[in-house]
Amino acid sequence: MKIFVAAILAALYLGILWGPTLLVARRLYRGGWLSIFRWLRIILPSQLVLTVALLVFADIAGLRNPAGLMALATVGVSALGAAIMTLSGFVAMPRN
C-alpha cells in the first residue's frame, strides 16, 4: 500500500511540475507549430533537475520549512517552464 501511495504522490508531483508546460505546448501545437514537442525533450528534464538542485541547495544552506520550499520550488520552476515555452512559441512559431 505504501508503494501505491508513493506512486500516486510522484504522479501528482510530476503533474504539478510538468502540467503547465505541457498545456502550453499543446496550445502551440494546435496553433500550428508542429515541432513544439521537440522542445519538451529539453525543458521537462531540465525542470526536474532544476527543482531537485534548488531543494538540495536549500537543504545545504540550512533553510527551514522544507515542505514549503519544495512547494515553492515546484510551482516556481513549473511557471518558469511554461513561460519559456510561451516565449519560444512567440519567437519561433512559423508565421502564415
Chimera marker file (.cmm) of the C-alpha trace (Angstrom):
<marker_set name="trace">
<marker id="1" x="0.000" y="0.000" z="0.000" r="1" g="1" b="0" radius="0.5"/>
<marker id="2" x="2.892" y="2.364" z="0.719" r="1" g="1" b="0" radius="0.5"/>
<marker id="3" x="4.261" y="1.871" z="-2.776" r="1" g="1" b="0" radius="0.5"/>
<marker id="4" x="0.867" y="2.733" z="-4.240" r="1" g="1" b="0" radius="0.5"/>
<marker id="5" x="0.682" y="5.940" z="-2.208" r="1" g="1" b="0" radius="0.5"/>
<marker id="6" x="4.245" y="6.858" z="-3.217" r="1" g="1" b="0" radius="0.5"/>
<marker id="7" x="3.396" y="6.299" z="-6.890" r="1" g="1" b="0" radius="0.5"/>
<marker id="8" x="0.283" y="8.476" z="-6.593" r="1" g="1" b="0" radius="0.5"/>
<marker id="9" x="2.271" y="11.259" z="-4.906" r="1" g="1" b="0" radius="0.5"/>
<marker id="10" x="5.036" y="11.063" z="-7.528" r="1" g="1" b="0" radius="0.5"/>
<marker id="11" x="2.462" y="11.301" z="-10.328" r="1" g="1" b="0" radius="0.5"/>
<marker id="12" x="0.813" y="14.262" z="-8.606" r="1" g="1" b="0" radius="0.5"/>
<marker id="13" x="4.183" y="15.987" z="-8.183" r="1" g="1" b="0" radius="0.5"/>
<marker id="14" x="5.106" y="15.496" z="-11.845" r="1" g="1" b="0" radius="0.5"/>
<marker id="15" x="1.658" y="16.680" z="-12.882" r="1" g="1" b="0" radius="0.5"/>
<marker id="16" x="2.132" y="19.901" z="-10.938" r="1" g="1" b="0" radius="0.5"/>
<marker id="17" x="5.665" y="20.328" z="-12.258" r="1" g="1" b="0" radius="0.5"/>
<marker id="18" x="5.060" y="19.492" z="-15.919" r="1" g="1" b="0" radius="0.5"/>
<marker id="19" x="1.353" y="20.267" z="-16.330" r="1" g="1" b="0" radius="0.5"/>
<marker id="20" x="1.535" y="23.955" z="-17.302" r="1" g="1" b="0" radius="0.5"/>
<marker id="21" x="4.390" y="23.337" z="-19.709" r="1" g="1" b="0" radius="0.5"/>
<marker id="22" x="2.510" y="20.526" z="-21.417" r="1" g="1" b="0" radius="0.5"/>
<marker id="23" x="-0.634" y="22.648" z="-21.666" r="1" g="1" b="0" radius="0.5"/>
<marker id="24" x="1.292" y="25.480" z="-23.325" r="1" g="1" b="0" radius="0.5"/>
<marker id="25" x="2.947" y="23.011" z="-25.708" r="1" g="1" b="0" radius="0.5"/>
<marker id="26" x="-0.426" y="21.565" z="-26.621" r="1" g="1" b="0" radius="0.5"/>
<marker id="27" x="-1.833" y="25.032" z="-27.264" r="1" g="1" b="0" radius="0.5"/>
<marker id="28" x="1.111" y="25.903" z="-29.510" r="1" g="1" b="0" radius="0.5"/>
<marker id="29" x="0.785" y="22.583" z="-31.333" r="1" g="1" b="0" radius="0.5"/>
<marker id="30" x="-2.864" y="23.287" z="-32.057" r="1" g="1" b="0" radius="0.5"/>
<marker id="31" x="-1.878" y="26.772" z="-33.159" r="1" g="1" b="0" radius="0.5"/>
<marker id="32" x="0.246" y="25.402" z="-35.968" r="1" g="1" b="0" radius="0.5"/>
<marker id="33" x="3.708" y="24.813" z="-34.537" r="1" g="1" b="0" radius="0.5"/>
<marker id="34" x="4.048" y="21.100" z="-35.218" r="1" g="1" b="0" radius="0.5"/>
<marker id="35" x="7.629" y="20.717" z="-33.954" r="1" g="1" b="0" radius="0.5"/>
<marker id="36" x="6.957" y="22.110" z="-30.462" r="1" g="1" b="0" radius="0.5"/>
<marker id="37" x="7.212" y="18.713" z="-28.813" r="1" g="1" b="0" radius="0.5"/>
<marker id="38" x="10.933" y="18.561" z="-29.636" r="1" g="1" b="0" radius="0.5"/>
<marker id="39" x="11.456" y="21.316" z="-27.066" r="1" g="1" b="0" radius="0.5"/>
<marker id="40" x="9.852" y="19.167" z="-24.398" r="1" g="1" b="0" radius="0.5"/>
<marker id="41" x="12.781" y="16.735" z="-24.540" r="1" g="1" b="0" radius="0.5"/>
<marker id="42" x="14.940" y="19.578" z="-23.227" r="1" g="1" b="0" radius="0.5"/>
<marker id="43" x="12.592" y="21.515" z="-20.972" r="1" g="1" b="0" radius="0.5"/>
<marker id="44" x="10.918" y="18.714" z="-18.990" r="1" g="1" b="0" radius="0.5"/>
<marker id="45" x="14.114" y="17.034" z="-17.710" r="1" g="1" b="0" radius="0.5"/>
<marker id="46" x="15.608" y="20.475" z="-17.090" r="1" g="1" b="0" radius="0.5"/>
<marker id="47" x="12.656" y="21.379" z="-14.886" r="1" g="1" b="0" radius="0.5"/>
<marker id="48" x="13.106" y="18.230" z="-12.837" r="1" g="1" b="0" radius="0.5"/>
<marker id="49" x="16.861" y="18.750" z="-12.446" r="1" g="1" b="0" radius="0.5"/>
<marker id="50" x="16.429" y="22.420" z="-11.522" r="1" g="1" b="0" radius="0.5"/>
<marker id="51" x="13.806" y="21.612" z="-8.890" r="1" g="1" b="0" radius="0.5"/>
<marker id="52" x="15.987" y="18.945" z="-7.301" r="1" g="1" b="0" radius="0.5"/>
<marker id="53" x="19.016" y="21.268" z="-7.401" r="1" g="1" b="0" radius="0.5"/>
<marker id="54" x="17.051" y="24.019" z="-5.653" r="1" g="1" b="0" radius="0.5"/>
<marker id="55" x="15.919" y="21.621" z="-2.958" r="1" g="1" b="0" radius="0.5"/>
<marker id="56" x="19.441" y="20.295" z="-2.397" r="1" g="1" b="0" radius="0.5"/>
<marker id="57" x="20.776" y="23.855" z="-2.210" r="1" g="1" b="0" radius="0.5"/>
<marker id="58" x="18.089" y="24.783" z="0.331" r="1" g="1" b="0" radius="0.5"/>
<marker id="59" x="18.987" y="21.753" z="2.420" r="1" g="1" b="0" radius="0.5"/>
<marker id="60" x="22.711" y="22.504" z="2.301" r="1" g="1" b="0" radius="0.5"/>
<marker id="61" x="22.096" y="26.159" z="3.146" r="1" g="1" b="0" radius="0.5"/>
<marker id="62" x="20.162" y="25.067" z="6.223" r="1" g="1" b="0" radius="0.5"/>
<marker id="63" x="16.910" y="26.804" z="5.326" r="1" g="1" b="0" radius="0.5"/>
<marker id="64" x="13.893" y="25.839" z="7.371" r="1" g="1" b="0" radius="0.5"/>
<marker id="65" x="10.435" y="24.618" z="6.299" r="1" g="1" b="0" radius="0.5"/>
<marker id="66" x="11.441" y="22.039" z="3.666" r="1" g="1" b="0" radius="0.5"/>
<marker id="67" x="7.833" y="21.331" z="2.643" r="1" g="1" b="0" radius="0.5"/>
<marker id="68" x="7.214" y="24.988" z="1.877" r="1" g="1" b="0" radius="0.5"/>
<marker id="69" x="10.473" y="25.259" z="-0.040" r="1" g="1" b="0" radius="0.5"/>
<marker id="70" x="9.597" y="22.167" z="-2.049" r="1" g="1" b="0" radius="0.5"/>
<marker id="71" x="6.204" y="23.614" z="-2.943" r="1" g="1" b="0" radius="0.5"/>
<marker id="72" x="7.707" y="26.989" z="-3.813" r="1" g="1" b="0" radius="0.5"/>
<marker id="73" x="10.455" y="25.462" z="-5.961" r="1" g="1" b="0" radius="0.5"/>
<marker id="74" x="7.992" y="23.202" z="-7.772" r="1" g="1" b="0" radius="0.5"/>
<marker id="75" x="5.494" y="25.931" z="-8.570" r="1" g="1" b="0" radius="0.5"/>
<marker id="76" x="8.222" y="28.429" z="-9.483" r="1" g="1" b="0" radius="0.5"/>
<marker id="77" x="10.042" y="26.071" z="-11.837" r="1" g="1" b="0" radius="0.5"/>
<marker id="78" x="6.723" y="24.994" z="-13.341" r="1" g="1" b="0" radius="0.5"/>
<marker id="79" x="5.779" y="28.608" z="-14.077" r="1" g="1" b="0" radius="0.5"/>
<marker id="80" x="9.258" y="29.245" z="-15.477" r="1" g="1" b="0" radius="0.5"/>
<marker id="81" x="8.964" y="26.281" z="-17.852" r="1" g="1" b="0" radius="0.5"/>
<marker id="82" x="5.546" y="27.425" z="-19.063" r="1" g="1" b="0" radius="0.5"/>
<marker id="83" x="6.894" y="30.947" z="-19.599" r="1" g="1" b="0" radius="0.5"/>
<marker id="84" x="9.853" y="29.626" z="-21.604" r="1" g="1" b="0" radius="0.5"/>
<marker id="85" x="7.534" y="27.549" z="-23.777" r="1" g="1" b="0" radius="0.5"/>
<marker id="86" x="5.246" y="30.533" z="-24.357" r="1" g="1" b="0" radius="0.5"/>
<marker id="87" x="8.108" y="32.866" z="-25.232" r="1" g="1" b="0" radius="0.5"/>
<marker id="88" x="9.714" y="30.316" z="-27.535" r="1" g="1" b="0" radius="0.5"/>
<marker id="89" x="6.350" y="29.912" z="-29.232" r="1" g="1" b="0" radius="0.5"/>
<marker id="90" x="6.025" y="33.635" z="-29.862" r="1" g="1" b="0" radius="0.5"/>
<marker id="91" x="9.588" y="33.924" z="-31.125" r="1" g="1" b="0" radius="0.5"/>
<marker id="92" x="9.974" y="30.793" z="-33.246" r="1" g="1" b="0" radius="0.5"/>
<marker id="93" x="6.463" y="29.860" z="-34.379" r="1" g="1" b="0" radius="0.5"/>
<marker id="94" x="6.139" y="29.931" z="-38.152" r="1" g="1" b="0" radius="0.5"/>
<marker id="95" x="4.003" y="32.763" z="-39.464" r="1" g="1" b="0" radius="0.5"/>
<marker id="96" x="1.466" y="32.343" z="-42.249" r="1" g="1" b="0" radius="0.5"/>
<link id1="1" id2="2" r="1" g="1" b="0" radius="0.2"/>
<link id1="2" id2="3" r="1" g="1" b="0" radius="0.2"/>
<link id1="3" id2="4" r="1" g="1" b="0" radius="0.2"/>
<link id1="4" id2="5" r="1" g="1" b="0" radius="0.2"/>
<link id1="5" id2="6" r="1" g="1" b="0" radius="0.2"/>
<link id1="6" id2="7" r="1" g="1" b="0" radius="0.2"/>
<link id1="7" id2="8" r="1" g="1" b="0" radius="0.2"/>
<link id1="8" id2="9" r="1" g="1" b="0" radius="0.2"/>
<link id1="9" id2="10" r="1" g="1" b="0" radius="0.2"/>
<link id1="10" id2="11" r="1" g="1" b="0" radius="0.2"/>
<link id1="11" id2="12" r="1" g="1" b="0" radius="0.2"/>
<link id1="12" id2="13" r="1" g="1" b="0" radius="0.2"/>
<link id1="13" id2="14" r="1" g="1" b="0" radius="0.2"/>
<link id1="14" id2="15" r="1" g="1" b="0" radius="0.2"/>
<link id1="15" id2="16" r="1" g="1" b="0" radius="0.2"/>
<link id1="16" id2="17" r="1" g="1" b="0" radius="0.2"/>
<link id1="17" id2="18" r="1" g="1" b="0" radius="0.2"/>
<link id1="18" id2="19" r="1" g="1" b="0" radius="0.2"/>
<link id1="19" id2="20" r="1" g="1" b="0" radius="0.2"/>
<link id1="20" id2="21" r="1" g="1" b="0" radius="0.2"/>
<link id1="21" id2="22" r="1" g="1" b="0" radius="0.2"/>
<link id1="22" id2="23" r="1" g="1" b="0" radius="0.2"/>
<link id1="23" id2="24" r="1" g="1" b="0" radius="0.2"/>
<link id1="24" id2="25" r="1" g="1" b="0" radius="0.2"/>
<link id1="25" id2="26" r="1" g="1" b="0" radius="0.2"/>
<link id1="26" id2="27" r="1" g="1" b="0" radius="0.2"/>
<link id1="27" id2="28" r="1" g="1" b="0" radius="0.2"/>
<link id1="28" id2="29" r="1" g="1" b="0" radius="0.2"/>
<link id1="29" id2="30" r="1" g="1" b="0" radius="0.2"/>
<link id1="30" id2="31" r="1" g="1" b="0" radius="0.2"/>
<link id1="31" id2="32" r="1" g="1" b="0" radius="0.2"/>
<link id1="32" id2="33" r="1" g="1" b="0" radius="0.2"/>
<link id1="33" id2="34" r="1" g="1" b="0" radius="0.2"/>
<link id1="34" id2="35" r="1" g="1" b="0" radius="0.2"/>
<link id1="35" id2="36" r="1" g="1" b="0" radius="0.2"/>
<link id1="36" id2="37" r="1" g="1" b="0" radius="0.2"/>
<link id1="37" id2="38" r="1" g="1" b="0" radius="0.2"/>
<link id1="38" id2="39" r="1" g="1" b="0" radius="0.2"/>
<link id1="39" id2="40" r="1" g="1" b="0" radius="0.2"/>
<link id1="40" id2="41" r="1" g="1" b="0" radius="0.2"/>
<link id1="41" id2="42" r="1" g="1" b="0" radius="0.2"/>
<link id1="42" id2="43" r="1" g="1" b="0" radius="0.2"/>
<link id1="43" id2="44" r="1" g="1" b="0" radius="0.2"/>
<link id1="44" id2="45" r="1" g="1" b="0" radius="0.2"/>
<link id1="45" id2="46" r="1" g="1" b="0" radius="0.2"/>
<link id1="46" id2="47" r="1" g="1" b="0" radius="0.2"/>
<link id1="47" id2="48" r="1" g="1" b="0" radius="0.2"/>
<link id1="48" id2="49" r="1" g="1" b="0" radius="0.2"/>
<link id1="49" id2="50" r="1" g="1" b="0" radius="0.2"/>
<link id1="50" id2="51" r="1" g="1" b="0" radius="0.2"/>
<link id1="51" id2="52" r="1" g="1" b="0" radius="0.2"/>
<link id1="52" id2="53" r="1" g="1" b="0" radius="0.2"/>
<link id1="53" id2="54" r="1" g="1" b="0" radius="0.2"/>
<link id1="54" id2="55" r="1" g="1" b="0" radius="0.2"/>
<link id1="55" id2="56" r="1" g="1" b="0" radius="0.2"/>
<link id1="56" id2="57" r="1" g="1" b="0" radius="0.2"/>
<link id1="57" id2="58" r="1" g="1" b="0" radius="0.2"/>
<link id1="58" id2="59" r="1" g="1" b="0" radius="0.2"/>
<link id1="59" id2="60" r="1" g="1" b="0" radius="0.2"/>
<link id1="60" id2="61" r="1" g="1" b="0" radius="0.2"/>
<link id1="61" id2="62" r="1" g="1" b="0" radius="0.2"/>
<link id1="62" id2="63" r="1" g="1" b="0" radius="0.2"/>
<link id1="63" id2="64" r="1" g="1" b="0" radius="0.2"/>
<link id1="64" id2="65" r="1" g="1" b="0" radius="0.2"/>
<link id1="65" id2="66" r="1" g="1" b="0" radius="0.2"/>
<link id1="66" id2="67" r="1" g="1" b="0" radius="0.2"/>
<link id1="67" id2="68" r="1" g="1" b="0" radius="0.2"/>
<link id1="68" id2="69" r="1" g="1" b="0" radius="0.2"/>
<link id1="69" id2="70" r="1" g="1" b="0" radius="0.2"/>
<link id1="70" id2="71" r="1" g="1" b="0" radius="0.2"/>
<link id1="71" id2="72" r="1" g="1" b="0" radius="0.2"/>
<link id1="72" id2="73" r="1" g="1" b="0" radius="0.2"/>
<link id1="73" id2="74" r="1" g="1" b="0" radius="0.2"/>
<link id1="74" id2="75" r="1" g="1" b="0" radius="0.2"/>
<link id1="75" id2="76" r="1" g="1" b="0" radius="0.2"/>
<link id1="76" id2="77" r="1" g="1" b="0" radius="0.2"/>
<link id1="77" id2="78" r="1" g="1" b="0" radius="0.2"/>
<link id1="78" id2="79" r="1" g="1" b="0" radius="0.2"/>
<link id1="79" id2="80" r="1" g="1" b="0" radius="0.2"/>
<link id1="80" id2="81" r="1" g="1" b="0" radius="0.2"/>
<link id1="81" id2="82" r="1" g="1" b="0" radius="0.2"/>
<link id1="82" id2="83" r="1" g="1" b="0" radius="0.2"/>
<link id1="83" id2="84" r="1" g="1" b="0" radius="0.2"/>
<link id1="84" id2="85" r="1" g="1" b="0" radius="0.2"/>
<link id1="85" id2="86" r="1" g="1" b="0" radius="0.2"/>
<link id1="86" id2="87" r="1" g="1" b="0" radius="0.2"/>
<link id1="87" id2="88" r="1" g="1" b="0" radius="0.2"/>
<link id1="88" id2="89" r="1" g="1" b="0" radius="0.2"/>
<link id1="89" id2="90" r="1" g="1" b="0" radius="0.2"/>
<link id1="90" id2="91" r="1" g="1" b="0" radius="0.2"/>
<link id1="91" id2="92" r="1" g="1" b="0" radius="0.2"/>
<link id1="92" id2="93" r="1" g="1" b="0" radius="0.2"/>
<link id1="93" id2="94" r="1" g="1" b="0" radius="0.2"/>
<link id1="94" id2="95" r="1" g="1" b="0" radius="0.2"/>
<link id1="95" id2="96" r="1" g="1" b="0" radius="0.2"/>
</marker_set>
